[in-house]
Amino acid sequence: MDDLPAIDILTFITEELLQTYRSRSGEDDRVRAITEFLQRWNKDFSIAKLKTIHIEFDSDLDWFNVSGSLSLKGLQGKVILLDFFTYCCINCMHVIPELLRLEERFPVESGFLVIGVHSPKFENERVTTNILSAVQRYGITHPIVNDWQSTMWRTVGIRCWPSLLVISPTGIPMLLLMGEGHGKFLHDFVGAALSFFTHHEKIDFCRLPSIQLSSNLKPASNLRFPSKIARSPLGKYAIADTGNNRVLIVANTGLVQHKIGGNQPGFVDGALTVARFNNPQGLAFINEHDLIVADTKNHALRKISLTSGKVETLAGTGLQGNDRIGGRVGPLQPLSSPWDVAIFRARDMDMSFHLDEHNVPEKTIVLIAMAGTHQIWGYFPEGIIWWKFRKFEPLCCVSLIGNGMEENRNNSYPQNAAFAQPSGLAMANDILYIADSESSSIRKASMIDGKVMPVVGGDRNPLNLFAYGDIDGKLFNAKLQHPLGLAYNNTHKKLYVADTYNHKIKVIDTDLNIIFSLKIKGPEDGTDIIFNEPSGLCLDANEQNILVADTNNHLIHKIDLVTMIAKPFILDFTQISSSIETNMQKCTLKQIETHAIKNLPLSVIQSSTIYFNLQLSPKLNFTKEAPQKWILKTVCQSVKVSPSSGTILNGVCKLQVQATQHEICCESSDILTIEFALNLCLSNCCLVRKFSVSIIRDPIIREHIPVHNVKIYIDDSQINIY
């Protein structure tokens, strides 16, 4: 091992520990594996080379969330986690909530500190002001350094985003974790490391005197980092006011008709006045009154009905998934950072139900840019037989195009194609245009057979995700930089592009696959408009003007496509009553996610009824007009449980359990797992309580008990099962 580079040694010992950790069955055994690693770590001769690595920040770098520069030498006494990230990367975004939970459990005064090391991929990401905007968008509160020349990246030998480097209190690299999904392991490792180094008197328990959240560059008055914009058939707009965690419904005059969501993030269905979102991005009207929302940080597909005045979840569980196939009924199907949506309508290929095959009604398909798994998914409100006579069940959500690899791979077969963080969609008859942000390209997919083809940007080599720039031209000769937004002009067959990191709006001649930049002037003195990471576009009903979400400037521009003069699209909030304002105060309580097990003496041959009775403490109430949901997460194959989902009425949920085989699940297996998602009120704030209960059969059955009652008591700090 002496001949290996230090980074390879670190990778090897990390993988060895992870394998040992995962092989242990119980919580205590897994923590014990980490403790054993720590006990032999400092005496291990194989890590001698790690002690030769000198890691330190350059002295002239820009810092965020601190009042001054930090040094690793000055931070000795802390277990430090360096998060090597770049703010465009979806996997880096997924790590942020994992780190937040880690920081909540182990604050600075416990001896643990997270530092973000921003190591840019794109030229645009080297700029300090752009990083500051991203820090504010993502709500990051730990110190971050702009390592704009990637000096520390090269010193350590980092190879991918995100990478997490754990450093001991004496300044020696201990672990290197690559990618996302290490939250549970890091929780156990940091806890064990703090205990171990405290015992050896190596931990400094002091707070950092210089922690100071970076302030806004400019005030965000009514909009905060707006992203996607959609237009209804009759011309009203929906705006994803992403930084405010809400969706605005706006008349074409700018009059705001509805504010749906609130300043604080949440995952709440129900009336428009109580519904909550978390960084919504993509929007698409199904019709004049129904709007589909890609609720990105909730990893969910939501629907706003202006007719019924309610919001409902169509797909997604509220937690990030990693499924790359899908196919489950919507609310059961985990999603991963849906970023944009588009509406396509297709004829059902099942002709057995239609006497006149020339008059087959079209059915709606919601297409989803699933940035987190680098794919295009579909949600099917109605059952349909579509590509190659494949059957899609009603309400299912399923992967359609892309194998999940992060590549810029075009292919005639949809499952052999690959994307790199698709983030923008636009429909043009039977063609879906896709802004493939990490490959800096615009691509298209046929909705007839799923074939994926290039349009402009990127590179012929599907593995080259660094072919970016700012060059007008044709196909691969053209270069873009992390485009996010698209809008298609049906009249002139032109595709407008928000070339986000080039701060430009461009247009593609879709017949020739040629792109060129638009020169857009201001209304006053005719000077060029300076955008700041625009990410959303939408044509008006006459296709004579285009609305642009100037994201980091917190503005919407309206551009005349003939004169190329931009005017501010002013939003009028005056007719929105404060009584329907949904910016409720933030709860000081943390969301509790818990899992409990309940043994029940269920019969192997007779059916039983299980009642779940939910009782709230006097401090809590069920949120009015917000549904209290439950759903079956797992069911043993030898039983039938009905129904599979529903709402809780008067605090009661009822299930019917029937054995389908003589031998019911063995006592060590779950018969079923039910998940509850409750929308609750505490004083003047709302919160979500999400928890699950697994039912295990108690084999000691003296007589058949037809009815079982499971009591669940919920207060503001815990959930108890009786």
C-alpha positions in Angstrom: 0.0 0.0 0.0 3.1 2.3 0.4 3.2 2.7 -3.4 -0.4 3.9 -3.6 -1.3 7.7 -3.7 -2.6 8.9 -0.4 -6.1 9.5 -1.9 -6.3 5.8 -2.9 -5.3 4.7 0.6 -8.0 6.9 2.0 -10.6 5.5 -0.5 -9.5 1.9 0.3 -9.8 2.2 4.1 -13.2 4.1 3.7 -14.6 1.3 1.5 -13.3 -1.3 4.0 -15.0 0.4 6.9 -18.3 0.8 4.9 -18.3 -2.9 4.0 -17.8 -3.9 7.7 -20.4 -1.4 8.8 -23.0 -2.7 6.3 -22.3 -6.3 7.2 -23.3 -5.7 10.8 -27.0 -6.4 11.6 -27.8 -4.3 14.6 -27.4 -0.6 15.5 -25.0 -1.4 18.3 -22.9 -3.7 16.2 -22.6 -1.1 13.4 -21.5 1.6 15.9 -19.1 -0.9 17.4 -17.5 -1.5 14.0 -16.8 2.3 13.8 -15.3 2.3 17.3 -13.0 -0.6 16.5 -11.9 1.3 13.3 -11.1 4.4 15.4 -9.2 2.4 18.1 -6.8 1.0 15.5 -6.8 4.0 13.2 -4.1 6.0 14.7 -1.8 3.0 15.2 -2.3 1.7 11.7 1.0 1.9 9.8 -0.9 1.9 6.5 -2.2 5.5 7.1 1.3 6.9 7.6 1.1 8.4 4.2 -2.1 10.2 5.1 -0.3 12.2 7.7 2.0 13.6 5.0 -1.0 15.4 3.3 -1.0 19.1 4.1 -4.5 20.4 3.7 -5.1 24.1 4.2 -7.2 26.8 2.6 -5.5 29.5 0.5 -5.4 32.8 2.4 -7.1 34.9 -0.2 -10.3 33.0 -0.8 -13.9 34.4 -0.4 -15.9 32.9 2.5 -19.7 32.8 3.2 -21.6 32.5 6.4 -18.5 33.6 8.4 -17.2 37.0 9.2 -13.7 36.1 8.3 -11.5 33.4 6.8 -11.1 30.0 8.5 -8.0 27.8 8.6 -7.9 24.1 9.3 -5.0 24.6 11.7 -7.0 27.0 13.7 -9.9 24.6 13.8 -7.9 21.7 15.3 -10.0 20.1 18.1 -13.0 19.7 15.8 -14.1 16.7 13.7 -14.4 18.5 10.4 -16.4 17.4 7.3 -15.4 19.1 4.1 -18.2 18.9 1.5 -16.6 19.3 -2.0 -19.5 20.5 -4.1 -20.5 22.6 -7.0 -23.9 24.4 -6.9 -25.2 23.1 -10.2 -24.9 19.4 -9.2 -28.2 17.7 -8.3 -26.3 15.1 -6.2 -24.7 17.9 -4.3 -28.1 19.4 -3.7 -29.3 16.0 -2.3 -26.4 16.0 0.2 -27.5 19.4 1.7 -30.4 18.0 3.8 -28.2 15.1 5.0 -25.7 17.6 6.2 -28.4 19.8 7.8 -29.6 16.8 9.9 -26.0 16.1 10.9 -25.5 19.7 12.0 -28.7 19.7 14.0 -27.6 16.5 15.8 -24.0 17.6 16.3 -23.7 21.4 16.6 -20.4 23.2 16.6 -20.1 23.2 20.4 -20.2 19.4 20.4 -16.9 19.4 18.5 -18.2 18.9 14.9 -18.1 21.3 12.0 -19.2 21.2 8.3 -17.4 23.4 5.8 -18.5 23.5 2.2 -15.6 23.7 -0.3 -17.2 25.0 -3.5 -15.1 23.6 -6.4 -16.7 24.9 -9.6 -17.4 22.9 -12.7 -18.6 25.8 -14.9 -16.9 29.1 -15.4 -20.1 30.9 -14.1 -19.7 29.0 -10.8 -16.3 30.6 -10.1 -18.0 34.0 -9.5 -18.5 34.8 -5.8 -21.8 36.7 -6.2 -23.3 33.7 -8.1 -22.2 31.3 -5.3 -23.8 33.6 -2.7 -27.1 33.5 -4.6 -26.9 29.7 -4.6 -26.1 29.6 -0.8 -29.2 31.7 -0.2 -31.4 29.6 -2.6 -30.4 26.4 -0.9 -30.6 27.7 2.7 -27.0 26.6 3.6 -25.9 28.0 7.0 -22.5 26.4 7.5 -19.3 28.1 6.4 -18.5 27.8 2.7 -15.3 28.8 0.9 -15.0 29.6 -2.8 -12.1 27.5 -3.9 -12.4 29.0 -7.3 -9.2 27.5 -8.7 -10.0 24.1 -7.1 -6.6 24.2 -5.3 -7.8 22.1 -2.4 -9.6 19.7 -4.8 -6.3 19.0 -6.5 -4.3 18.9 -3.2 -6.5 16.2 -1.8 -7.0 14.4 -5.2 -10.8 14.7 -5.2 -12.4 13.1 -8.4 -16.1 13.7 -8.3 -18.9 15.9 -6.9 -20.0 15.5 -4.2 -17.1 14.2 -2.1 -17.1 14.3 1.7 -13.8 14.3 3.5 -13.7 13.7 7.2 -10.7 15.2 9.1 -9.7 14.2 12.6 -9.3 16.8 15.4 -5.5 16.6 14.8 -5.9 17.5 11.1 -5.5 14.0 9.5 -7.8 12.8 6.7 -9.9 9.9 8.0 -12.5 9.1 5.4 -13.5 10.0 1.9 -17.1 9.4 0.9 -18.2 9.9 -2.7 -21.7 10.6 -3.9 -24.9 11.0 -1.9 -26.8 8.7 0.5 -24.3 8.5 3.4 -26.5 10.2 5.9 -27.1 7.3 8.3 -23.4 6.2 8.2 -22.2 9.7 8.9 -24.6 10.1 11.8 -23.1 7.0 13.4 -19.5 7.8 12.5 -19.6 11.4 13.8 -21.2 10.3 17.0 -18.7 7.5 17.6 -15.8 9.8 16.6 -16.8 12.6 19.0 -17.2 10.1 21.8 -13.8 8.5 21.0 -11.8 11.8 20.7 -13.5 13.3 23.7 -12.3 10.3 25.8 -8.8 11.0 24.5 -9.2 14.7 25.3 -8.8 15.9 21.7 -12.1 17.8 21.3 -12.5 21.6 21.4 -16.1 22.3 22.6 -16.0 26.1 21.8 -18.3 27.8 19.4 -17.0 29.6 16.4 -17.0 33.3 17.1 -17.2 34.2 13.5 -20.3 32.4 12.3 -22.4 35.0 10.5 -25.0 34.2 7.8 -24.3 36.0 4.5 -26.8 38.7 3.8 -28.8 39.2 0.6 -27.1 41.0 -2.3 -30.3 42.9 -2.9 -33.8 42.7 -1.4 -36.2 40.3 -2.9 -39.5 42.3 -2.6 -42.3 40.0 -3.7 -40.4 37.4 -5.7 -37.5 35.4 -4.5 -35.5 33.4 -7.0 -38.4 32.8 -9.4 -37.9 29.9 -11.8 -40.4 28.3 -14.2 -43.4 30.0 -15.7 -46.4 28.4 -17.4 -49.4 29.8 -19.3 -53.0 28.5 -19.3 -55.0 28.1 -22.5 -56.7 31.4 -22.0 -53.6 33.3 -21.1 -53.1 33.5 -17.3 -49.8 32.6 -15.8 -48.4 30.5 -13.1 -45.0 31.5 -11.6 -42.9 29.2 -9.4 -41.8 31.7 -6.7 -39.2 29.1 -5.7 -37.4 31.0 -3.0 -40.7 31.7 -1.2 -41.8 28.1 -1.6 -45.0 29.1 -3.3 -46.8 29.2 -6.7 -48.4 32.4 -7.9 -51.5 32.5 -10.2 -51.3 35.7 -12.2 -53.6 37.4 -14.8 -52.0 38.5 -18.0 -52.1 42.1 -16.6 -49.9 41.1 -13.7 -52.7 40.9 -11.1 -51.9 38.2 -8.6 -55.0 36.1 -8.1 -53.7 33.4 -5.8 -50.7 32.8 -3.6 -50.4 29.1 -2.9 -47.8 28.0 -0.4 -45.8 30.0 2.1 -42.5 31.4 3.0 -41.6 28.4 5.1 -41.3 25.1 3.2 -43.7 22.2 3.9 -45.5 19.3 2.4 -49.2 19.8 3.0 -52.1 19.0 0.8 -55.6 20.6 1.1 -57.1 24.0 0.7 -55.1 26.6 -1.2 -54.8 28.6 2.0 -53.0 25.8 3.9 -51.1 23.9 1.2 -47.3 24.0 1.4 -44.5 23.4 -1.1 -40.7 23.1 -0.9 -38.8 24.8 -3.7 -41.3 24.2 -6.5 -39.8 24.4 -10.0 -41.7 23.1 -13.0 -45.3 24.1 -13.9 -47.7 23.0 -16.6 -51.5 23.7 -17.0 -53.5 20.6 -17.9 -56.4 22.9 -18.6 -57.6 26.4 -17.6 -58.1 25.4 -14.0 -55.7 22.5 -13.2 -52.0 23.1 -12.7 -49.3 20.4 -12.3 -46.3 21.4 -10.1 -42.9 19.7 -9.8 -42.4 20.2 -6.1 -38.7 19.6 -6.3 -37.4 19.4 -2.7 -40.5 17.5 -1.6 -39.6 15.0 -4.4 -43.3 15.1 -5.4 -45.7 15.8 -8.3 -48.6 18.0 -7.1 -51.8 19.3 -8.6 -53.4 22.6 -7.9 -57.1 22.7 -8.7 -58.4 26.2 -8.9 -62.0 24.9 -9.3 -62.1 22.9 -6.0 -59.6 25.2 -4.3 -57.3 22.3 -3.3 -53.8 20.9 -3.7 -53.2 17.2 -3.9 -50.2 15.0 -4.3 -50.2 12.9 -7.4 -46.9 11.1 -7.0 -44.0 11.0 -4.5 -43.7 10.3 -0.8 -42.1 13.5 0.3 -38.7 11.8 0.7 -36.1 11.3 -2.0 -36.1 8.0 -3.8 -33.6 6.3 -6.0 -35.9 4.1 -8.1 -35.0 4.2 -11.8 -37.9 2.1 -13.0 -41.1 3.1 -11.2 -44.6 1.9 -12.0 -46.3 2.1 -8.6 -49.5 4.1 -8.0 -48.5 7.7 -7.6 -48.3 8.4 -3.9 -46.5 5.1 -3.4 -43.9 5.9 -6.0 -40.8 7.6 -4.6 -39.4 10.4 -6.9 -36.0 12.1 -7.0 -35.9 15.9 -7.6 -38.5 16.4 -10.4 -37.4 19.7 -12.0 -39.9 20.4 -14.8 -43.1 19.1 -16.3 -44.9 19.1 -19.7 -48.2 17.9 -20.9 -48.6 15.5 -23.8 -51.8 13.9 -25.1 -51.9 10.6 -27.0 -54.4 8.2 -28.4 -55.0 5.0 -26.6 -53.7 2.1 -28.8 -56.2 -0.3 -27.3 -58.8 -0.2 -30.1 -61.0 -2.9 -28.6 -63.1 -0.2 -26.8 -63.6 2.1 -29.8 -66.0 1.4 -32.7 -64.6 4.3 -34.7 -60.8 4.1 -34.7 -60.6 7.6 -36.3 -62.4 9.2 -33.4 -60.3 7.9 -30.5 -60.2 10.4 -27.6 -56.7 11.5 -26.5 -55.5 10.9 -23.0 -53.3 13.1 -20.9 -49.7 12.2 -20.0 -47.6 14.3 -17.6 -44.0 14.2 -18.6 -41.4 14.8 -15.9 -37.8 15.9 -16.0 -36.5 13.7 -13.2 -33.2 15.5 -12.6 -32.3 13.4 -9.6 -32.1 10.1 -11.6 -31.3 11.7 -15.0 -34.4 10.5 -16.7 -37.7 11.4 -18.3 -40.7 10.0 -16.4 -44.4 9.9 -17.0 -47.5 10.2 -14.8 -50.7 8.7 -16.2 -53.9 10.1 -14.8 -55.8 7.6 -17.0 -54.9 4.1 -18.1 -53.5 3.9 -21.6 -51.8 1.5 -24.0 -48.9 3.5 -25.6 -45.4 2.8 -27.0 -45.2 -0.6 -28.6 -48.5 -1.5 -27.0 -47.1 -1.1 -23.5 -49.9 -0.8 -20.9 -49.7 2.0 -18.3 -52.1 1.6 -15.4 -54.2 4.6 -14.2 -52.3 6.9 -11.7 -49.0 5.1 -12.1 -45.7 7.0 -12.3 -43.0 5.4 -14.3 -39.6 5.9 -16.0 -40.0 6.4 -19.8 -36.7 7.5 -21.3 -33.1 7.2 -20.0 -31.2 4.4 -18.2 -30.3 6.6 -15.2 -26.6 6.9 -16.1 -25.3 10.5 -16.2 -24.4 10.8 -19.8 -25.2 12.7 -23.0 -26.2 9.6 -24.9 -28.7 9.7 -27.8 -30.3 6.5 -29.0 -33.1 5.1 -31.0 -34.2 3.0 -28.0 -35.5 5.1 -25.1 -34.1 2.8 -22.4 -30.6 3.0 -23.9 -30.5 6.8 -24.0 -29.0 8.7 -21.1 -29.3 12.3 -19.8 -27.3 14.5 -17.5 -29.7 16.3 -15.1 -32.6 17.2 -17.4 -34.0 20.4 -16.1 -36.3 22.0 -18.7 -39.0 20.7 -21.0 -41.1 22.0 -23.9 -43.6 20.2 -26.1 -43.8 20.7 -29.8 -46.5 18.4 -31.2 -45.0 14.9 -31.0 -41.5 16.2 -30.0 -40.4 16.8 -26.4 -37.5 19.2 -26.2 -35.2 18.8 -23.2 -32.7 21.2 -21.6 -30.0 18.7 -20.5 -28.2 21.0 -18.1 -25.1 19.1 -17.0 -24.2 18.2 -20.6 -24.9 21.9 -21.6 -27.1 20.7 -24.5 -30.6 20.8 -25.9 -32.0 17.5 -27.0 -35.3 16.1 -28.2 -37.3 12.9 -27.8 -40.0 11.6 -30.1 -43.2 10.9 -28.3 -44.1 8.4 -31.0 -41.3 5.9 -30.1 -39.0 7.5 -27.5 -36.1 8.0 -29.8 -33.6 10.6 -28.4 -31.8 12.9 -30.8 -29.4 15.9 -30.5 -30.4 19.5 -31.2 -27.6 21.8 -30.2 -24.7 21.9 -27.7 -22.8 19.2 -25.8 -20.4 16.8 -27.5 -20.5 13.8 -29.8 -18.8 11.8 -27.0 -21.6 10.9 -24.6 -19.2 10.8 -21.7 -18.0 14.4 -22.1 -20.0 16.5 -19.8 -17.6 19.4 -19.9 -18.3 20.6 -23.5 -19.7 24.0 -22.6 -19.1 27.6 -23.6 -21.0 30.4 -25.3 -20.9 29.8 -29.1 -23.7 30.2 -31.5 -23.9 27.6 -34.3 -25.2 24.3 -35.4 -25.5 21.0 -33.5 -22.4 20.1 -31.7 -20.5 23.2 -32.9 -22.8 25.3 -30.7 -21.9 25.6 -27.0 -24.1 26.5 -24.1 -23.5 26.7 -20.3 -26.0 24.8 -18.0 -29.3 25.8 -19.8 -32.4 25.4 -17.6 -35.5 26.8 -19.4 -37.3 26.2 -22.7 -40.3 27.6 -24.5 -41.5 26.5 -28.0 -43.1 28.9 -30.5 -45.5 26.8 -32.6 -46.1 29.5 -35.2 -42.5 29.9 -36.2 -41.1 26.6 -35.1 -38.6 28.2 -32.9 -37.3 27.1 -29.5 -36.3 29.7 -27.0 -33.6 28.8 -24.5 -32.7 30.2 -21.1 -28.9 29.7 -21.3 -28.7 30.1 -17.6 -25.0 30.2 -16.8 -24.3 32.4 -19.9 -27.0 34.8 -18.6 -28.6 34.9 -22.0 -31.8 34.1 -23.9 -31.1 32.3 -27.2 -33.3 30.9 -29.9 -33.1 27.7 -32.0 -34.3 27.2 -35.5 -35.6 23.7 -35.0 -35.6 22.8 -38.7 -31.9 23.5 -39.0 -30.7 22.9 -35.4 -29.0 26.3 -35.3 -28.9 28.4 -32.2 -28.2 32.2 -31.9 -28.2 34.7 -29.1 -30.9 37.4 -28.8 -29.8 41.0 -28.2 -32.4 42.3 -25.8 -32.7 46.0 -24.9 -34.1 47.8 -21.9 -37.2 50.1 -22.3 -35.5 53.3 -21.2 -32.1 54.0 -22.8 -31.8 51.0 -25.1 -28.9 49.4 -23.3 -28.6 45.7 -23.2 -30.5 43.9 -20.5 -28.2 42.1 -18.0 -29.8 38.8 -16.8 -28.5 36.9 -13.8 -29.0 33.1 -14.3 -32.4 33.2 -16.0 -34.1 29.8 -15.6 -37.7 30.0 -16.9 -39.4 31.1 -20.1 -43.0 31.3 -21.3 -44.7 32.7 -24.4 -47.9 34.7 -24.1 -51.1 33.5 -25.8 -50.3 35.3 -29.0 -46.7 34.1 -29.1 -45.7 37.8 -29.6 -44.0 38.2 -26.2 -42.0 36.0 -24.0 -41.8 36.1 -20.2 -38.4 35.5 -18.6 -37.7 34.5 -15.0 -34.5 36.5 -14.2 -33.9 34.3 -11.2 -31.0 35.8 -9.3 -32.4 39.3 -10.0 -35.8 38.3 -8.5 -37.6 39.7 -11.6 -39.9 38.8 -14.4 -39.2 40.5 -17.8 -41.7 40.7 -20.7 -39.9 40.8 -24.1 -41.5 41.9 -27.3 -40.2 39.4 -29.9 -40.4 41.9 -32.7 -38.6 44.9 -31.2 -36.5 42.8 -28.7 -37.3 45.4 -26.0 -37.8 44.1 -22.5 -40.1 45.6 -19.9 -40.6 44.5 -16.3 -43.6 42.4 -15.8 -44.9 44.0 -12.6 -46.9 41.9 -10.2 -49.9 43.5 -8.5 -50.5 41.9 -5.0 -53.0 44.5 -3.9 -56.1 42.3 -4.3 -54.7 39.4 -2.3 -56.2 39.5 1.1 -54.0 39.1 4.1 -56.6 36.6 5.4 -55.5 34.1 2.8 -51.8 34.7 3.3 -50.1 31.4 3.9 -46.8 32.6 5.2 -47.3 31.1 8.6 -44.7 31.5 11.3 -42.1 28.9 11.4 -42.5 26.2 14.0 -39.6 25.7 16.4 -40.4 22.0 16.5 -38.4 19.6 14.4 -40.3 17.2 12.2 -40.3 13.7 13.8 -40.0 10.7 11.6 -40.4 7.5 13.6 -41.1 3.9 13.1 -42.8 1.6 15.6 -43.6 -2.1 15.8 -46.8 -3.6 17.2 -47.4 -7.3 17.8 -51.0 -8.5 17.3 -52.5 -12.0 17.7 -53.8 -12.3 14.2 -55.5 -15.5 13.0 -53.9 -17.6 10.2 -57.3 -18.6 8.7 -59.9 -15.9 9.7 -60.1 -12.3 8.7 -59.5 -9.5 11.2 -60.1 -5.8 11.4 -57.5 -3.4 12.7 -58.4 0.0 13.9 -55.7 2.6 14.3 -57.0 5.3 16.7 -55.0 8.5 16.6 -55.2 10.8 19.7 -53.6 14.2 19.8 -52.3 16.0 22.9 -54.4 19.0 24.0 -51.8 21.4 22.4 -52.4 19.9 18.9 -55.2 20.0 16.4 -55.7 18.5 12.9 -55.2 21.3 10.4 -58.5 22.3 9.0 -59.1 21.6 5.3 -55.8 19.7 5.1 -56.1 15.9 4.6 -54.7 13.5 7.1 -53.4 10.6 4.9 -52.3 7.1 5.4 -50.9 4.6 2.9 -49.7 1.0 3.0 -45.9 0.8 2.4 -45.5 -2.9 2.5 -47.8 -6.0 2.7 -46.8 -9.6 3.3 -47.5 -11.8 0.2 -49.6 -14.3 2.2 -52.2 -11.7 3.3 -54.6 -9.4 1.6 -55.2 -5.9 3.1 -57.8 -3.5 2.1 -58.0 -0.6 1.4 -54.4 0.3 0.5 -54.6 4.0 1.2 -57.0 6.6 2.4 -57.7 9.6 4.7 -58.2 9.5 8.5 -61.7 10.5 9.6 -62.2 11.5 13.2 -58.8 10.1 14.1 -59.6 6.6 12.9 -58.1 4.4 10.2 -59.6 1.0 9.5 -58.0 -2.0 7.8 -59.3 -5.4 6.8 -56.7 -8.2 7.0 -57.4 -11.6 5.3 -55.0 -14.5 5.0 -54.6 -15.8 1.5 -52.5 -18.8 2.4 -52.8 -21.3 5.3 -49.4 -20.1 6.6 -49.5 -16.4 7.4 -46.2 -14.5 7.5 -43.7 -15.8 10.0 -43.5 -13.9 13.3 -40.2 -12.3 12.4 -41.7 -10.7 9.3 -43.9 -7.6 9.0 -47.5 -8.4 8.0 -47.9 -4.8 6.9 -46.4 -1.4 7.3 -48.7 1.6 7.3 -47.4 5.2 7.0 -49.3 8.2 8.4 -48.8 11.7 7.1 -50.6 14.2 9.4 -51.0 17.9 9.0 -51.2 19.4 12.4 -51.5 22.8 14.0 -49.7 24.0 17.1 -50.7 27.5 18.2 -50.2 29.7 15.1 -48.0 27.4 13.1 -48.4 24.2 11.1 -46.3 21.1 11.0 -46.2 17.7 9.4 -45.9 14.5 11.5 -44.9 11.5 9.4 -44.5 8.1 11.0 -45.0 4.4 10.2 -46.2 1.4 12.1 -45.3 -2.2 11.3 -47.7 -5.0 12.4 -46.0 -8.3 13.3 -48.1 -11.4 14.1 -47.9 -12.7 17.7 -47.9 -16.5 17.2 -49.5 -17.2 20.6 -53.2 -17.2 19.7 -55.6 -18.8 22.1 -58.8 -17.7 20.3 -59.8 -15.7 17.2 -60.0 -12.0 17.9 -61.9 -10.4 15.1 -61.1 -6.8 16.0 -57.8 -5.2 17.1 -57.3 -1.6 18.3 -54.0 0.1 18.0 -53.8 3.4 19.9 -51.4 6.1 18.8 -50.8 9.1 21.0 -49.2 12.1 19.4 -47.8 15.2 21.2 -45.4 17.9 20.2 -42.3 15.9 21.0 -43.0 12.2 20.5 -45.3 9.5 19.2 -46.3 6.5 21.4 -48.0 3.3 20.2 -50.2 1.2 22.6 
